[in-house]
Amino acid sequence: TDYRAAVDNARPAVNVAALIGHTALRSNHMDDLLRSASPEEIAAMREQLRDSLEAGALGLSTGLAYASAFSAETSEVKQLAEELSAFGAIYTTHLRSEFEPVLEA
């Protein structure tokens, strides 16, 4: 909320929109990013994401191709994405792979 207030007060000449980074959520709630998140860690990430959306973030972004998120299971991402619909928020991603098998990525 401090960031949002600073942007509002600055009245920038360009539009500013914040997406919440999946790796930031993982870093805030996990001690090792090279593993799957526990149910408790996912719950904490969901809560932080929900709080961020309530504060004005426009959505969630993931970088599943990067080492910091490569170990995230699809179910983790789906559970985080479930928070988006109540806010009409967006989801963007860097796929795990842009080659074979792209549909599974």
N, C-alpha and C positions, 0 to 999 in steps of 0.2 A: 504494500500500500504506500510505502514511502516513495518508491519509484514512480508509481502512478501519480502521486501528488506532485512530485518534481516535474514530471512531463506536463501535467495540467498547468502548473504555474509558469512553466517556460514558454508555453504556447508555441511549440515548434512549427516551422514552416512546412514540414513534411509530416505525413501520417506515420504514427508509430504503433506497431502492433506486436505484442509479446506472445510467443509460443513457449510452453514449458518443455524443456528438454528432458527426454527419457533418461539420458545419462546423468543429468543433474539429480533427478529423483533417485536413481540407483545409488549415486555417490552419497546422497544425504542419508540413506537408510541401510546401506550394505557395507560391510567391511572388506568384501572381496567381489569385484565386478566380474571375475572370470568363473562364475558359477551361476546357477539358477537362484532366483529369489525365493525365500521362504514365504509361506502364506502370511505371516506376520509382517514381513518386509513389504509385501505387495499391499497389504491393508494400509500401512503407513504411507506408502507412495500414493495410493488412491486418495487418502485424506489430504495430503499436501497438494496434490493436483486439484482436488475439489476446492480447497481453500484458495488456490491461485486463480481458478476460474471465477470464483465468487469475487475476487479482487480485481478482475478485469482481463485476465489472460484470455486470448482468443482460441487456444487449443493446445495440442500436444504434438511434438515432433520426435521421431525416433531415428536413430542412425544405426540400424541393425547390422550394417556391414562393418562397423567399427568394433575393435576389440572390447571396448567398454560396454557394449550391449550385445555382442555376438552370442553370449551365453544365455541371453534372455529367451525363455520359452515363449512360444506363440500365445499360450494361455496368459502369461504375464501381460503381454501387450493388449490382449483382448480385455482383460480385467480393467486395465487403465482406461482403455477406450470406452468402456461402459460408462465412465463418468462424463463423457463428452456430450452425449445426447441431451441430457437435461438442460444444458446451456446452449445448445445449437452450435457447439464448438467444432473446430476443424481438426483433422489429423493429417500430418504429412510424414513421409518416411523416406529414408534411403534404404532400399531393399537389401536383404542379406546377400543377394547375388543378382546381377543384371544379365546373367548368362544362363546356361542350363543349370538346373531346372527353374526357370523364372517363376512359374506358377506356384511352386512350393516356397519360394523365397518370401 
